[in-house]
C-alpha cells in the first residue's frame, strides 16, 4: 500500500480480536501491515 497504517486501522484489528466475531479464532496471528509481508 506504500504508506504507514493509521492508528485507527490498527485499532480496528485490535477491536476485532476483542469482539465476539473472533470467538472461533485460536492461536492465530493477525498481521496488520498493509500487505508489506506479501511483497
Buried (B, 14 or more C-beta within 10 A) or exposed (E): EEEEBEEEEEEEBEEEEEEEEBEEEEEEEEEEEBEEEEE
